[in-house]
Amino acid sequence: MIKNYLKTAWRSLWANKFYSLLNVTGLAVGLAAGILLLIWVQDERSYDKFHRNAKNIFLINSELPSEDKPLFWSGAPGPLAIIAKKIPEIKAVVRVSGFGEQLSDASGNKVLRENQLYCVDSSFLSLFDFPLVKGSRQAFLPGLHSVALTRATAEKLFGTADAIGKIVRHNKVNFTVSAILENVPENSTIRFDAIFPMALYAQNFTRNGGNGEWKTIDEDMGNYNFNTYVLLNPGADPVKVGNAFSDLYRAARNGDSKTSFHLQNLEELHLVANDGNRSGQQTVKVILAVAILLLVIASINYVNLSTARAMARVKEVSIRKIVGAERSQLFFQFVTETLLLFCLALLLAFGCVLLLLPLYNSISGKELQLGLQEGAIWKAIGMAALITLLLSGIYPALLLSSFNPARSLKGQLAPGVGIAVLRKGLVVFQFFISIVLLVGTMVMGRQMKYIRNKDLGFDKSYVFATAFPDSAWNHLDAIKTELRKSPSVISVGIAAESDIMNVTSGSGDIEWQGKMPGKQMMISEVAAGKDFLTTLKLTFLEGQDFAGTPADSNKYIVNETAVKQMGLKPPYLNQPITSHSRKGYIAGVVKDFNFQPLTKAIGPILFHTFWKGNVFYIRTTGSGAQAAIRATEKEYKKYADNQPFTYEFLDKKFDAHYRAAQRTGTLFNVFAGIAIFISCLGLFGLATYTAQRKVKEIGIRKVLGASVPGIVGLLSAGFLKLILVAVVLAVPISHIWMQRWLQNFAYVTPLSWTVFAVAAAFVLLIAFATICIQAVRAAVANPAHSLRSE
């Protein structure tokens, strides 16, 4: 019986090649697009879930009250690890802190730069499940001068992953490799190339004098430098634990703090910001919705063509009934046709996915694979199959199998009103979704363009940055002098910050005259020397740049927001200020500029000369850029040994910060186009069917003198009315959606009505062109052929 169903289904599909091809193509494209998007969604949602205790691991975020709005910080003071011992819900705690970027082998012949180096507490591998290739989890970093490398780092330095016992140099100090870790998974928010013991960090902190009266990291209440993770007992309330941290911390500071702490689950870190901003999570939900809608749109095509062609198969069904076919047999026959067509589309979709995956990875910036073991993909396929069967298989099957054969063979059966309404509603829905997606892509593109062209408050054009080797530390001023001799170099500044557009260093350890008791302010800080601020062309409202003399050690330069949040009154110059227990005064106030991503409003920032930096910021010109780079490389090689020279222009680095958002916008562009294509594919099939059904009417009209444009208008008017309905419904919905999306940015482009007008006009034009292809063909046909007797 099943074999007969399959044979009959195949013959029916083969006999109607045109409609079968439209259905298979629409379903295959929709399935392929949906699968690709679901792979992306699955990857985004998989971050950090490879840790067994991920649901019970939390990061401590700090909230500092402010006059405007609270400031959230992903770091926390070091003593919270000690305070954690007093909270019974906590099983373990680990602190993680940055420890530079440069590593080399013992000889210094192989040097790796731009690494992510961390110091961690000894319980790091007890809390997290990063795979250990060689070494011991129990004695992970047995001594102060131990280091753990990832497999990739070990191979880069020594040519082999078996590097246990070998020597690594960092900051002119030797370390023995005691463990090799597997490369950090791509879906991990904690990323590192090498790990050092926190005890070493603590020793260096104390040796350098600590922070004022606080001499150890376990006492230093003022620096929020540690990413602190805690493992809670199952069922423990993270809100209650956060409140406990807040109370104990304030008590330790004798009430001289209003800082509060909040726990954020490890699985949320990738998609949810520390201030609760869920824009990343919302983006994933939107992409998931797009995937589902693409599958629905593809299924709608089948529904429309099946219901449209149902009337064409009335006589076929009637004859089958007359010769003895039961209704159940007819029903299963049509369902079998749907299943066969769906299987063909699914095979084609998998082929498209495998073929397009490399291109898709280059667009998304990921290394995705088609994992057929992933439940999400099979859920999507199952959902698509269910939608297709329920709507396009079962409904037409029930409809056709219920016809009265006597009336059908006499031609007395007309299409039902319900079928026509359903078909029109589905067309409206298809184009409604297409318009919403198109508006989304246009607004995202305008926002990215707005961000790229926004005035940041400093001039990033023709400025490149490069970090000099450690061996150049004692010669930075001499290097600067040599570089300024080059006619292609306009100015040179030195700082400790490698990316002035994403400053991450900050502190709450700041005092000023007139500070209210208990008031706290988190302020970003950058160590910078003479000419750094002028190289960036920051505008001074008061005072001037550092002078490059020993007197700079007690000078501070701050921005407008800093003096406003401090509540200082102008003139600001020479007003006393203390940072990290170092007393000084305000020597300059610069106009506000964006030193963090544009998703954040401008905060307070402070420049000082407490320590040296080795990052050179060099301003050149468009024509002199290559000469300036060569001059810098020449100086670099004097101290570099075999270290490669690298540099990056600030405008390129700026674009890199928004690459993820740009890639998301590109994905929307691609899949909005796919949605429009699938919708137009179905529209083309419906227009073809309509033209075939009205072939005699068209012939009579032509004989009576109707023009080609008139006939085209007759065939296209009904469809264009449906698309206009879709436009009317889509505009307000897309407006609300885009308004909510733009709230994720501190600076946004105006949401102009022209975006909606252009999107609507574009979809109408594409739809009209699609209909016209078949309408013109029908209108120019010879009426003699269409009016011939059958």
N, C-alpha and C positions, 0 to 999 in steps of 0.2 A: 504493500500500500504506500509506504513512504517513498519507495523507489518510483512509483508512478507519479506521486505528487511532485517529486524532484524533476522528473522528465518533463512533465507538463509545464512546470514553472519555468524550466529552462527554455522550452519552446516558445512560451509566451513572451519571455524577456527578449529572446532572439528575434521574434517576429516584430517587436516594437523597439528596434535598436536605438532610435533617436531618444525616446523617453527613458529607456534603460540607461543610456549613456549619461543623460542629464542627471538621473537619480544617483548613479554610481559615482559620478564626478563630484556632485554636491556633497554626498555623504562622506566620501573619501577625504575631500579637502577639509570638511568640518571635523571629522575624526582626527585627522593628522594634526590640525591646528590645536584642537582640544588636548590631545595627548602631549604635544610639545609644551603647552602652557601648564598642564598638570605636572609635568616633570619639573618645571621651574618652581611651581608652588610647593611641591613636595620637598625640593632642596631647601627652599627658604624656611620651611617649617621644621626641618630636620636639625637645625643648629643646636649643638651641645647635647642632643638627646642620646649620644653614644655613651655618656657617663651613666653608670648604673643608678646613681643617687641624684640624677639631675633634678627631679621633682622636689627634692629636699635641700638642694644647694641654693644659697641666696647670696647676692652681692649687697653690701651695705652702701647705700647712697646717702649723701649728706644734704640737708636742706638748711640754708642760712636765710633768715628773715631779712627783708629789704623794704625800703620805703615804697618802692614801686611794686615789685612782685618778688616772691621768694626765689632764691638762686639755688639750683640743684647741681650737685657735684658728684661724680662717680667715685671719687676718692674719699678716704676717711683717715682720721688720725691713727697713728700706730698703736697707741695704748688701748684701742678698742679690742685688740687681740687679747689683752690682759683682762679687760673688763668682761669679755665673753665667758671667762671661767666662772663668773658669778651668776651666770644665767643658766638655769638647769635644763632648758629646752635645747641647748646647743651641745652637739656631740663633738664637733671639731671646728677649727678656724685656721685659715691660711691667708697670709698677706703676700701680695705680689707688687713689686715696684720696678720701674724701669732702671736699667743699668748700662746705658750707652748703646753704641751701634757697631763698634769696630772690634774685630777679632783677627788674630794671625797665628801662624804656627810659631814654634820656638825660634826659628831662624829669622822670621820676619819676611821671608821670601813670598809667602802666600798670605795675602791680606784680604779679608772680607769686610766690606763696608755695608752700611744700611741694613744691618741685622737688627732683629728684635731680641734684645738681651734683657733678662729679668733676674731679680733676686727673689727667692721664695722661701717660705718657712719650710722646715723639715718634713711637715706632714702633707706636702703638696701632692705626692703620688698616692697618699692614703685617701685624700679627698677626691681627686680626679683620676679618671681611668685612661690616661694617655699611655699607649702601649710602650713597654720597656723592651728594647731589643737585647741589650746586655747591661749587666749591673744588677744591683739589689734594690728592691723597693724599701726594704727595712733600713738599709744603710745607703740611702739615695745619694746624699752629698755628705760624706763622712768627715770632711775637714773644711776649714775656712778657704783653702785654696783648691777645692774640688770644683769641677764643672761638668754639667751634662749637656751633650750635644744631640741635635737631631741627626738622623741618618744622612740627610742631604748636606748638612753643615760639615759632618765628619768627612764625607766623600770629597767635598770641595777643598778642605784643608789637607787631608792626608791621602786622598785617592782610594780610600777604603772605609767601610763602616766599622771595621774592627780597629777602633782607635783607643781602646781602653789602655790607660797608662801613659798615653802620649801627652805632650805639653802644649798648652794653648796660652797665648799672651793676650792680655787685655789691660789697657792703661799701664803698660810697661811692667806688669806683674805676671808671673808664671802661674798657671793653674794646671792641675792634673785631671785628665778626663777619667771620671769614675763611672759614667753611665752613658749609654746611647739610647735615645728615644726614637721611636718611629716618627716619621714626618707627621707634623700636626695635620689632622684631617681638615679638608677645605671648609667643612661646616662646623668650625670651632670659632667662637668669639675670642678665646684666649689663644694667641698665636705667638710663637717664639722660635728662635733658632738656637739659643743656648740658655742654660739656667745656672745661676750661681746661688750659694747659700745666703739666706737673709742675715745670718750671723756676721758675714763679711760686711754687708751694708751697715749693720749696727756698729761694728768696730770702726769703720771709716767715719761714721757720723760722730761718734764720741771723740775719735782722734782729732777731728777737725773743729772741736770745741762745742759741738752740739748746737742747740738753738737757744741762746740766752741762758736762762736758768734751767732749761731742760737739757740734760746731758746725754740721754739715751733715747732711742726711738720708742722705748716702752714708756717714756715720760712725756715726750713731745706732743702736747695737746694742740699745738697751733698749726702744724703742717698736715694738709689733707693729701698726702702723697701716695697712699697705699690703696690699692684695690683689695678689699678685704672680703673674703668669702667665708660663709659659715654653713655648716651642715646641721640641720635641725632634726630633732627626733620626729619620726612619722606622726603626723597629726598635730604637730605644734603650730601655733598661730603666729605667722610672720609679723603681723601688725603688733601683737603683744610683745614680741621679742624686740622689734624696732623701738617701741616705747620704753622698754627696759634699758636699751642702750642709751636712749636720750636722757633718761632720768639719772642713770649712773654716771654718764659723761658730765652732765651739769653739776652733779654733786661733787665730782672730782675737781671741777673748776670753781667750786665754791659759789655756784650760781652766776659766775661771770661769763655766761654763754647762753644763747637762745637757740643754738643749733639742735636740730632734731634729725633722727636717722630713720631711714625706711629700708626695708628689705625687698629686693627685686629678685624674682626667681631666675635661675640660670637660663631656663628655656625661653625666657622673654627678652633676654639682653639684645639679641640680634634685631628684633623688630620693634621693640618698645624703648623709647629714650628714658633717661633717668628722671626726667620731669613728668613722666607719664604720657608724653606725646606718642600716640599710636599710629603715626603716619605710615611707618613701615608695615605695620600689621594691616592697616587699611589698604595699602597698595596690594598686598598679597591677596586680600579678600576680593579686591576689584578684579585682579587677574584671574582668580578662581571663578568669579562670576562671568567674566568674559569667556573663559573656557566652556563653562556650562551653556552660556548663551549661543556660542558658536555651534555646539552640538545640537541645541534646540533649533537654531536657524536651519541647519542642514536637514534635520528631521522634518521641519515644516515644508521644505521643498517637496519631499516625498509625499507628505499629506496633501499638499495642494495639487500636485500632478495626479495622484491616485484618485482623489475625489473628483477632479476635473474630468479624468478619463473614465470614471465609473459609468457615466451615461453611454460612453462609446462601447462598453462591454455588455450592455443590457441584453442584446440579442444572443450573444455568446452564452450568457448565464441561462437565459430562457430555454435555449435549445438543450443545454445540459440537463435542465430540470425535466424537460419533456421526455428525454430519453432515460430518465430514472435517477439522476443524481440527487442525493439528499442534501438538505441545507448544511448539515455538519460537514459533509464532504467538500462542498463548495467553500465553506468557511476556512477549512484547513488548507485548501488549495491556495487561496489568496494569502494566507499567513505564510505558507511555504515560499511563495514568491518573494515576500518581504524578507524572510530570513536568508534566502539565497542571495538576494541583492545586497543585503547588509554584510554578509560574509565576504562577498567580492569586494565591497567597499572597504572592509576592515583590512583585508590583505593588501589592497592598494595603499591604504593609509599607513600601514606599518612600513611598506617599502618607501613611501615618501618621507617618513620620519627618519629612517636610517640614512636616506640620501641627504636630507636637509640638516641633520644634526650638527655636522661641523660648521655650517654657515650659521645655524641658530646659536651655537656656542660663542661664535665670534661676535654676534649681536648682543647676546645677554652677558658676555664676559664671564661665563662659567665653564665648567668642564662636566657637562651633563651627559648621562648615558641612559639608554632606553632599558630600564630595569623592569622586566615583565613580572618580577616577583613583587613589585610594589602594589599594594592593595588599592591605592588611590586610582591608578591607571585602569585597573579592572573594574573598579566601581564606576568610573566614567564610561567605560565601554558598555557595562551592564545597563547603566542609566540610559545611554543612547539607544541600546537595543530595546529597552522597555518602552521608551518614548516612541520609537519608530513602530514597534509592534502595536502599542495601544492606539496611537493616532493614525498611522498610515497603513497598518496591516489589519487590525481588528475592526476599526470603524468602517472602512470600505468593504471589508469582507462581510460584515453584518448587513451593510446596506445592499450590496449586490445579491447576496443570498436570499434576501427577503422580497425580491421583485416577483410580481405576478406574471408568469410567462405568457398568458393569453393576451393581456393588455400590452406587454412589452413588445410582442411580435407584431402587434397592430400599430406600434408607434404612438400609443396613447400615454406613455409615461414621460412626464416632464421632470427636469431636475428640481429637487426639493429646495425650498427656501432656506432650510437649515444648512444644507451643504454649501450654498452660495455664501451665506453669512459667515460660516466657519472659514471658508477659503479667503474671503475678504479680510476677516479679522487676523488671520495668520499673515497675510501680506503686510498689513499695517504693523503687526508686531515685528516682523523681520526688519522693515525699514526704520521703525522706531529705534530698535537696538543699533542699527547701523549709524543712524544720525547721532545718537548719544555717544557712541564710540568715536565718531569723527570729530565731534565738538571737543571731546576729551583730548584727542591727539593735538588739535589745533591750539587749545589753551595751554597744554603742557609745552608745546613748542615755543609759544610766545613767552611763557614764563622763563624757560631756559635761556632764550635770547635776551630777555630783560636782565636776568642775572649776569650773563656774560658781559653785558654792556653797562652794568650799573657802576656808578662812581663809588669806589671803595673807600675814598678818603685819602688814598695815596696813589702814586703813579707806578703801576706794575709793568709798564711797557719798557722793553729793552733792559730789564734787570734780570741777571741770572745769579744763582746761588750755588756755592760749592763748599764742601767741608774739607779743610786741610788735614793732613795726617797728624797724629799725636806728636811726632818728632818736630813739628813746626811750632809747637806751643811757645817756645821762648824766642821766636823770631817773627811773630805776627805783625808787629809794628814795622819791621824792616820789609816784610813782604808787601805790606800795604803801601809803603813809600815807593817801592819798585814798580808796583802796578800803576800808581798814579803818574809815573813818568811816561806811560804809553799814551799817545795822543788819542787812541780809541777809547780810553777809559775816562769817563766823566767824573765819577766819584766812587769811593769804596767805603763800605761800612762792615763792621764785624759784630756778630751777635752769637749767643749760645743757642738761639732758636733756629731750627732747620727749616721751619715753615711758618712765616709770619702771618699766614692766612688761616692757620689752625693752631693757635697757641693753646697748649694744654697745661702748662705749668701755672700753678696758682697757690695762694695761701690765704688763710684767714688771720694770720698773725700780723696784724697791722694796727697801729695806734696813731692818733692825732689829737691835737689840742681841741678840747671841747667835745670829745667823744662821749656820748651818753653811756652810763653804766649798763652793761649787758648787751650793748649794740655790737653786732658782728657784721663784717662785710668780707665776702670772698673776692679777692682781686687777682686777676691774671698778672703774671710778672715775666719780664724778659730781661736777661743780662745783655747789655749792649754797650758798645764803646763809642767813641767820637765818630761823627759823620754817619752813623747808621740811620738815624732818623731823617737826616737831610738827604741821604741817598734815596730813601723812599719818598722824598718830597712831602713829608708830613708838614702840616701847617701849624706853626707855633702861635697860640693866642697870647701867651705871656712867656717871657724868658727865652732861653735858647738851648741849643744842643750841648752835650757834654763837651768839656774843653780838652780832654785828653791829658789831664794833669792829676796828681795824687789827690787834689781837692775834690775830685769827682766822687770819691768814696762816700761822702756824706750828702750827695745830691740825689734827688729823685725827680723824675719827669713823669707826669701822670696825664690822663686824658680828661675831657670835660665831664664825662659820666662819673669818674672817680671823685672829683671835687664836689659834684652835686650830691652823690650818695653820702659823702662825708659830712655834708651840710656846711661846707666852708664858704666864707664870704670873700669876694674879690676886694683888693688884689690878692692873688694866691701866692705870689712869689715870697719865698723865705719863711712861709708858715711851717712850723715844725711837724715832722712826721717820723714815725718809727716803724721799721719793718724787720722782722726777725731779730728784735732787740737791738738793731743798729739805728741809732739816732741820726737824723739828718733833717733836711728841709727841702721844700719844693723849689726846684731850680727852673722848672718849665712846665707849661700846660699846653698839650697839643689838641688840635681839633679832633673830635671823635672820628674813628676809622674802623672798618670791619677787619678784625683780626681773628674772627671765627666764622664758620659757615653761615651763609645768609638765612638759614633756618632759625638763627638765634639773633636776638636784638643785641646791640652793642652794649657791652658791660664795661666795668672799670678795668684799667690796666696801668701797670707801674713799670717804669724802666729804671734799672740801677746798674752799678758796676761792681757788684759784690764779687763776681768771679768772671774769668775770661771765657770767651767763646771762640770757636775755631771755624765758624761758618761765615764765609765772605759773601757779601752782597755787592755786586758790581754793576753799576749803571753804564751803559754804552749807548750807541746809536744803531739805527738800522743798517747803515753802510759799514759801520766799524765793529759790528758784533763779532765777526769771525776773527778779526785782529785782536780784539779784547780777549776772546776765548784762548787764542794761541798764547798771548802774553801771560794769562793766568795759568795755563797748563805748563808753561816754561818754569814759572816759579814753583808750581806744585811739584814738578819732577825733581826739584832740588832736595826734597824731603821725603819723597814717596817711595823710594826703592822700586819695588815691583807693583806698587799699588796702582790700580787703574784710575785715571782721571775722569770724573763724572761731574756733570753740572745740569742744572735745570732752570729754564726761564720761568719767572713767576707767573706769566700769563698761561703757560702750559700747565704748571702746577695747579693754578686756579681752576682750569678746565677739568683737571683730574678729580677735584673734590666733588664735582657734580656729574661725574661720569655715570654713576649708578642711576641717577635721576634721568640722565639723557638716554641711557639704555632702556629704562622703563618706558620713556616716551617713544623710543624707536619700536619697542615691542607693540605699543598701542597703535602706532602707525601701520605696522605690518598687519596686525590682526584686525584692525578696523577695515583695512583694504580687503582682507579675506572675507569679512562679514558682508561687505558690499558686493563682492564678487559672487558669493553664494546666493545672496538675495536676488541679484540680477540674473543669475543662472535660472533660478526658479521662475522669475518674472518672464524670462525669455521662453521658457517652456509653456507657461500659461498663455502668453501672447500667441505662440505658435498654435496651441490648441484652440484658442478663440478664433484665430484666423481660419483654421480648418473647419470649425463648426459653423462659421458664418460665410463659407465660401460661396454658396449660392446667393445669399443676400448681397454680398459684395459684387457678384457678377451682375445681378439685376440693377443695382445702383449704378454701375458703370454704363450699362446699356441705356439707362435713363439719363445719363449725362453727368454723373458724379465725378468730381476731380480726384486726382491722387491725393492731394493734401487733405481733402474732405474725408476720404476714406481712412487715411492715417489718423486724422483727428478722431473719427468714430471709434477706431480700435484702441486708441491710446487714452482717450478721455477718462474712461472708468478707472484704469490703473493709476493715472496721475492724480485723480481725486483721492484714492486710497493713500498715496504717498504724501499728499498734502495733509491728510489727517494724521499720518505718522509724524510729520514735521510739527504740527500744532501740539501734539502730545510730548514730543521729545524735547522741545526748546525749554520749557520750564523745569523739567526733570534734570536735564543736563546742566542748566544754570545752577540749580541747587547743589548738584554733585560737585561742580567745579569750584563753587564758592567754598565748600567744605574742604576740598583738596588744597586750595590756595591758603587756607588758614594754617597750613603746616610751615609756611614761609613767613619770616618777619617782614620781608619786602616783596610786594606782589605787583604784577602788571594789572592795569584796569581790565575788568571783564567787559569788553566792548560788545555791543549788539551786532557789529559786523561779523564777528566770529560765527554767530548763529545763522546770520543771513547767508554767508559764504557756504557754510556746511549744508544748509537746506538747498541752496541753488545747485551745489555740486551734485548732491544725491538726486535731485530732480532731473538734472541734465543727463547723468549717467543712466537713470532709469528710462528716460525718454528715448535716449539713443538705443538702449537695449530693445525697447518695444518697437522702435522704428525699423530696426533691422528686419523684423518679420512683417510688420505692418506694410512697409513699402513693397516688400516682395509680394504680398497678397494683393496690394492695390494695383500693381502694374501687370498682374497676370491677365492672360487673355480670357475674357468672360465666356467665350465660346466653349472653352474646355470645362469651366465650372458649371455651365448650364446644361451640359449634355445629359441626356437621360441615363440613368444607371442601367 
